[in-house]
Amino acid sequence: PPTVPPPPGPPARGSLSLHRAYLRSPLGLLRLGQLALGAAFWVTVAAHKYEGAAHFALFAAVLIWLLTLALFGLSLLGRWELVPWLGSRWLLTNLVHDLALGVGLYAAATGIMGHKAKQRSFCNLPGYSQHCLYSAYLSASICGGITACLYLFSGLYCLWRRCQDQRDIV
């Protein structure tokens, strides 16, 4: 009997390559800064003893950092069309991520860490012999504030592109 040919495979996708225009764009550079300072925020908090509301600050920072990493990776590879429903609205997705999630959650996390630093300000005195978390909380608060500003700038950049009737992030 004649042999039956194998069924056709899935359509071949193009090879993965970096979307260099995105990497050099303001949004790409802002994403790199967000990832670096966001990692500094949550590593600073996670590396020290934390309690209470700092758990929320750490959760918010890690969540936004992971979402930003996913947006950055998909944008850098030019594969946002693989994301169902959001891929066709990639500029709007970035806009909502930056303004609603990034600014909102990082502002809250910065406020929490700033409040905790203020509570620990007494141990910043010379001669205090116990372990002091003031500098860790203050460092996290500063990183969080700068990161929130970076999210605000990238959100405003996406909003500006949207107002110009552009649909792409670059």
N, C-alpha and C positions, 0 to 999 in steps of 0.2 A: 504494500500500500504506500501511496505517496506520503511524505512527511509534511506535516502542517507547520508553516513558519511560525515563529514565536510572536506573541502579540507585541504591538509597538510599545516602546517605553514612553515615559513622560517626555514632553517637549523639553529640549535642552535649553537651559538658561544661559545667559551670557556669563562670562567669567567675572568673578568678583574683582573690582578695582576700586581704588579710592576716588571719591568725588572731591578732587583737589580744590575746585572752586568753592565748595562749602567750607573746607578747612581754612581757606584764606579769607572767608567772608566775616563780617562782624559777628554774625550769629555763631559761627564755628569757633572763633576766638573767645567769645563770651562763654560758650559751653565748656571750653577747656579750663577757663578760670573758675567756672562754677564747680566743675568736677574736682579741681585741685583744692579749692577752699572748702568745699563741702566735705571732702575726705579729711581735711585738717580739722574741721569742726567735730565730726563724729569720732575720729580717732582720738582727739583730745579728750572728749567726754568719756569714751569707752575705756581709755587707758587709766582713768582715775576712778576712785570710789565715787559712786553717784547714787542718789536716792530720790524718792518722791517724784516731783514733776520733771526731773532730769530724764526719767525713763521716757516720757513723751517726747522731750526734745531730741533724744537719741533716736527714737522710732521715726520721728518726722524727718530728721536729717538723713537717715539711711534710706527711707522710702523715697524721698525726693532725689537722693544721689543715684539710686538704682534706676529710677524712671529717667533721669537725665542721661545716664549712661546708655540706656536703651535708645533714647531719642538720638543721642550723638552717634551711636553705632549705626543705626539704620540710616541716618542722614549722611554719614561719612561714606557708607557703602552704596548710597543711592537706592536703597531697597525699601523705602517707606511704603511703596505700593503693595507690599506683602502683608501689611497690617489691615485686616478687614475693617471697613467703614471709615477708619481714621486716615488711612493712606491717601484717600482722595481729598481729604481736608487737612493735609499735613501742616500748612501754615497756621490754620486755626487751632490745630492740636497743639502746636508749639506755643501759640499765644495763650491758650487756656492753661497749659502746663506752667508757663512762666509766671503769669500774673496771678492766677488763682491758687495754684499749689505752691510754686516756688516762693513767691513773695509772702503769701499768707502763712505757710508753715514755717519758713525760716524766720519771719518776723516774730512769730510766737515762740519759737525755740530760742531766738536771741533774747527775747524778753525774759524767758525762764532762766536762762543762764546768767543774764545780767542781774536778775533778782537774787540768784544764789550767790553770785560774786559779792553783792552788797551785803548779804547775810554773813559772809565769811570775811568781811573787810577787817574785822578786829584782829585776825591772826596775821595780818600783814605788818604788824608792829615789830620793831627791832627787839630781839630778845625772846620772842615767842618760840617755845621749844617744841611744840606739837606739830604733827604733819598738817600742812595748810593747803587747802584746795582753792584758795582765792585766785592764784595766778592761772590755774587750769580753767576755772570757770570764767575768768576775765578773758583769757585767750580764746576760749570757745565762743564767748559772746562777741568779741571783735570779729572773728572769722565768720560767724553767723550774720552779723550786720553787713559786712562787705559782700557776702554771698547773696543776701537778700537784695542788695543794690544791683548786683550783676543780673539777677533774675528780673528785676524791674527794668533794667536797660535792655535786656534781650526781649522782654515782653513788649516794651515800647517800640523796639525795632520791628518786631513782627506786626504790631498794630500799624505802624507806618507803612509797611509793605502792603498790608491788607487795604489800607485807605488809598493806596496808589493803584488799586485793582490788580495787584500782582498775586498770583496763586502759588508761587514757588518760594522756597526759603532762601534762595540765592538770587 
